[in-house]
Amino acid sequence: MEIQQNFLTGNDCYKAGKKIAPTGILVHDTGTNQRKVSAYLTSWNKSGVSKCVHAFIGNLPDGSFGVAQTLPWTMRCWGCGSGSKGSYNNTHIQFELCQDDRSDQAWFEKCYQAGVELCAHLCRTYGLTADDIVDHAEAHAKGYASNHSDTGDWFPKYGKSMDTFRADVRALLEGGNTASAGGQGTADSPAAPAAPSDSAESQSAAAQFQSWLNSGYSAGVYSYASWFYNSLNFANISKYNIWIAQYRDTLNFSYKYNIWQYTGSGHVNGISKPVDMNIG
């Protein structure tokens, strides 16, 4: 899962700069036939737009597919309005899945899976669980959002629901994958299951790193915990530099590492935008 930062610095929500301590995640879909994230980056990145979420999942400006992060994760967004009891804008990280015309199952599955992976990443980062995830419709039913139908307007068309979504996130957090869960652990204390020793990812990474070393360069891997746990056999890459991204106060990672990136919204004198901060 690729995450590109495209902060909406011109949006009034970003300018307000209010902070939250995330206690949950809220999933939206755009309800519009538009796969390109750039359309929202352009139309939302200005004053007078009374909405803003933390991220979009769709086709990114560089032509790849992934996550465009539009606000720091701990900045209060304007995503769900208010309900009878208050607003999840005060507590929840929120992102949009870019819909098409709802006719392409492959596109839906691509967005759905990326949403699952993003939620698992955010759960590990902020100590959340799959039970802390809702969509806009559920948030309204609980009294903390305006009356919208997403994701019930899209998920059921392809046999999915927020229950299956949460189950798939839970499977990733427990060290398995969305097809069959495996391993033991929780979002607060994840286990580190070993990937197969002959995994294609492990072999490809190790071969590339060795070629760089042979050419006189240093080599390392940068990623978040669930990719180290679920996609690689750590024994194949442990001799290289490990750079772990986990945005929380205390690192929860089962392997030896060299660098910990602990926030993506740090501040440095002389730099106007939020920056990544690391401990080596």
N, C-alpha and C positions, 0 to 999 in steps of 0.2 A: 504494500500500500504506500503510494507516494503522497506526501503532504507538502504542498507549496504554499508559502506565505504570500498572500495578496491582501494585506490589511486595507480596509476601506477607510482610509485616513480622512477623507472628505465628508464622510457620513457623520451626522450630528451625534449619533450614538457613540462612535469612536471618540469624538471630540469631548463628550461628557466624561468619558474615562472612569466610570464607576466600577468598583471591584466587587467580585463575589467569591465566596468559598464554595465551589461546586459540590452539591449534594445529589445530583442526578443529571440525566441526559434526556433531552427531548428531541424526537425525530420528526421532521417535516418532510413533505414532498411539495414540489413547486406548483403542481396542478396545471402546468403550462407545457406545451410542446416545444421545449427548448433544451437541447442537450449541452449547449455550450455555456460554461460558467462565465465566460467573458461578457455575455449579455447582461448578467447581473452585476458583475464587477463594474461595468460602465454605468448602468442605470441607477445603481445604489450608491455609488461613490461620490455623493454630492450632498450639499445642505438641502433641507426641506424634505428628505425622504424619511418617513417615520417608521422605518423598519430596518433591522440589521440582525443577522445571525452570526454564529462563530465560524461556519464553514459551509461550503457547497461541495457536493460530490457529482462529478460529471466530466465532460471533456474540458481539459485545462487550456489556458491560453497558448501553451507551447505545442498543442496537438496531442499530448498524452492524456491518459485517463487517470483520475485520482481525486485527491482532496485539495480544495483551495481553502486555506484558513484565512478568514476575513476579519477576525478579531482575536486578540489574545484569549486563551481559554478561560482566564480568570477575570475577564472584563464582562460587566453586565450587558447583555444584549437586549434588543427590542424584537423579540421573535414571536411571542405567543399572546400578547395582550394580557388581559386580566379576566378573572372569573369571580364567582361569588365569595371566595375565600382569600383571594390575593392573586399573585402572579408568580409563575415559575421563572420569569425573567430574573427574579432576585436570587435564584438558587441553581438553575440548570444551564448546562452547556447545550446549545441547540444548533442543529445543522439541517440543511436542505438536500434532499435527493432530487436531482434534475430529471424530471419526467420527459418522456417523448410523447407520442400520441397514444400511448398505452397499447400499441399493437405489436411491439417487439419484445418477446420474452427474453431474448439474450441480453438486451439492454437492461431490462428489469433485473435480471439475475446478477448482472455486473454491478449495478448500483446497490442492490440489496447486500451482496457479499462485501462490498467496500464499506457499507454502513455498519455491518457486523464487525468488521475488522477495526474500524475507527472506534466503535464503542468499546471493544475489548481493550484497545490501546488506552482510551481515556479512563476506563475502569481501573486498569493497572496503575495509571499515573496518579489518580486522585483517590484511590482506595474505595471505589464504588463496586457494586455488584450488578448483575443482570437485572435484578429486581428493582433497581433504581432508574430503569429506562422506561419511558412512556412515549407515546406519540401525541400529536396535537389533540386528537379526539379524546384520548384518555385523560389528558391534562384538563380538558374542559369538563369532562365528567367528574373529575375530582374537585373542581371548583377553582382551578388555578390557571385558566386560559380562556381565550375567546372561543366561540363556537365554530370550529372547523372540523372537517371530516377526515383529513389526512392522518394516518396513511390508509384508512379504510377505503379510499377511492382507488387504490392501486394494488396493494398487497393481495387481497382476496382473488383478484383476477388470475393470479398465477399460483394459487393454493397456499399463500403465505398469510401470516397475521403477526401482530406484535408478540403473541405467545411463541410462535416459531422463531421470531427474531431474537427474543430474549433467550430462548433455548440455545440458539446457535452462538450467541455471545457467551453464554455460560459454558458451552463446550470448549470454546477457545480459552477461556479463563482457567479451565480445569486441565489445560494442557493437551487437548485433543484438537479436532478440527470440526467444521460444521456438519460433516457427514457422520462422524461417530466420535463421541467424546472419549478421552482416555486420560490416564494419569490422575493425580490427586492434587488438591490445592484450592485456594480461594483467591479472590482479588487482593486480599490483604496479605496473604502469605502463599504466593503461587509456588507450585512445585516446578522442577526443571526436568521434564521428561526428555529422554534422549531420542533424537531423530535417528532413523536408520543409518547405519554406518556407510551405506552406499548411496545416500540421497544425492540426487543430481545437483541440488543447490550446494551441498557441502563440497562435492568433488570439483564443481566449477569454480567456487570461491577459492579453494585451496590451490588449485592449479594457477589461477590468475595471480594470487598473492605471491606464489613461488616465482612466477615469471618476473614480477616486479622486484622481488628480492635479488634475483639473479642479475638484474640490471642495475643494482645498486641503490634501489629506492626502499623506503620503509613501506609497510603494508598494514592495513587494519580494516576493521568492520565497524560501521556505524549503523545502529538500528535500535528499535525498542525491544523490550523483553520478550514479547510473545513471538517475535520472529526468530530470536536466538533459541527460544525453547522449542518451537514447533517446526521450523524450516531447516535447521542446521544441526548436524552432529557436532557439538561443541568441541569434541576431542580433535576434530580435523582442523579447527581454526584457533585453538587456544594459544598457540605460540605466536599469534599475531596480535597487534594492538586491538583492544576491544573498547569501543566507545558506545556507551549505553545512554539512550535518551529516556529519561523517566522524570516527569515533572511533578515532584512532590518534595516534602520537607526531609524525608528519610528514604534513602535508596533501598528498594526491596528487590534484590537480584541475586540469584543463587550461584553465579559464576564469578571467577576472578575477572577484574576489568581494569582498564588504564585511565579512562576518562568518563566522568559522569556529567551529562548535560541535564541540569536540574530545573531549568525554566526556559521558556521561549519568549518571556515578556520582561526581561531584565532592563535596567536603565543604566546608561553610561553617559557621563558628562560629555557634552559636545555632539551627541548623537540623538536626533529627535525621535527616532522610531524605536520600538521595543527590540531588544537583541537577545540572542541565545546566550546563556551563561553556563560555564562549565567548571568542574573541579578535576584536576589531574593528579 
